[in-house]
Amino acid sequence: MKNPAWDVVFFLMLIAGGFFWGISSGKRKMSLGALGIYALLAVFQYIPLDNLLKDRASNEIWMFKGAVFLGLLLVFSLFLSRSFRGLPRDEGNWWEIVILSLLYAGFLSEALIMLAPKDLINSGKILLSPLILQIFSAPFSYWWLILPIFGIIFL
């Protein structure tokens, strides 16, 4: 990768950030973060953002929804971590942290791509590299939603 696209660099930074977060906080906090994404995906579609976003370009809609999603994810994660404060800290092995950070980064990336309007994806104006679109598109997209649960259960 001589000149990687910025979205590939962003995905690799999510993996690295997840790894350092897992090393510093443990597997349990990473698992709570993934559960926060699941809860937010269930609730986010009922947040009335349509009135704020009418007459906006598709890229603006996607960026605004992504920013709101990440802000609410931070709030959800804080509430979940406070709810499970008394539990003992589970460090985990380094390879478990690497696997969980890969699954967490993929899951978060898939969740953010799912927020994009369909016309933006279909028209090719999403401005993501073909590699990222291939990894997170149709046949693989459902795996990114399922595999973190198995990672939480079995690791």
N, C-alpha and C positions, 0 to 999 in steps of 0.2 A: 504494500500500500504506500506508494510513493507520494501521491497527493490525495489523501482520503477526503471524502465529502464530509461536511460538517455534521450531518446527522449520524454518520458512522462514528465520528469522534464523540458526539454526544452520547451515543449508546455505550461506547467503551468507557466514557466517564461515569455513566450510571452504574456500570458493573464495578468499576474501581471504587466509586463512592459507596456502593452497597457492601463491598468487601471491607472497607475501612470502618463503616458503620457497624457491620457484624463483628469485626474484631474488637471494636471499642465497647459495644453494647451487648453483644451476645446474640445467640440465635433467637431467643424469645422475642426480643424487640423487633428483629427482622420479620418474624412470623406475625407479630401484631401489626406491622406496617403493611404486610400483604393482606391481612384480614381487613385492614382499613380501606385498601383499594377495593376489595370485594364489596364491602358495605357501601362505599361511595358510588360504585358502579350501579348498585341497586337503587340508590336514592337520587343520584344526579339527574336522571331523566325527568324527575318530578320538580326540579327547581325551575321556577318560571323565568328563564332568561330570554325567551322569545321576544318579549316586548322591548327589551334593551337592544336586541340585535337585528331588528327589522331594518331593511334598507341598507344593510352592510354587505361588503364583499365577503365571499366565502372564506378567504384567508383570514380576514379580521374575525369572523365568527369562530373559526377554529382556534385562533390564538387566544381570544377572550375566554372561550370555554376551557381551554387548556390551563390558562392562568387561574381561573376560578376553581377548576378541578384540583390543581396542585395546592392552592390555598386551603381548600376544604380538606384535602388529604392531610395537610399538616395539622389542622384542628382535630380531625378524627384520630390521628396517631397520638396526639397529646392526650386526648380523652381516654383512648384505649390503654396507653401506658400508665396513666394514673389509676385506671381501674384494676390493673394487675400489678400494682406496685409491691405488694407484700410477697410475691412469689420469688423463690431463689433465682439468682442469675445463672443462666445456662450458657457457658462460654462456647462450647462446641469445638470440634477440630477444625483446622484451617481448610481442609478440603470440603467439609460441610458448609462452611461460610462461603467458599468460592461457588459451590453449586447453588446455594440459596441466593447469593448476590446475582448470579446469572439469571436465575428464574425471576427474581424480583425486578431486575432491570428490564427483562423481556416483557414481563407482565405490565409494568408501568408504561413501557413504550407502546405496547398493544392497546392499553387503555386510552392513551393519548391519541393514537391513530384512530381509534373507534369514535372519538369525538368529532372527527373531521366530517363535514357534510358530504353526502354521497356524490353530489355533482362535482365537488372538488377532487375526489379520488378518481371518478370516471373520466374527467376531462384531462387528467394528467397534470393539473396545475398545483399539485400538492407540494411540489418542490422537494421531494425526498429522493434519495439515490435509489437506483433500481435494486441494489442489494438489500437495502432496508425494506423496500416494498415487497420484495420477493420473500424475505424472511417473515414478515408480519402480514402477508396477504392470505387469501382464501384457504389453501389446504392447511397452512400452519397456524393460522390465527387462533383457532380453537384450542390448539395445544398450549399456546401461551396462557390461555385462561384456565386450563386444567392442571398443568404440570406444577404450578406453585403449591396447590393443595397437597399433591403427593409429596412434594419436597418438605412441606411442613409436617405431614404425618410421619413420614419414614425417616427423616433426618432429625 
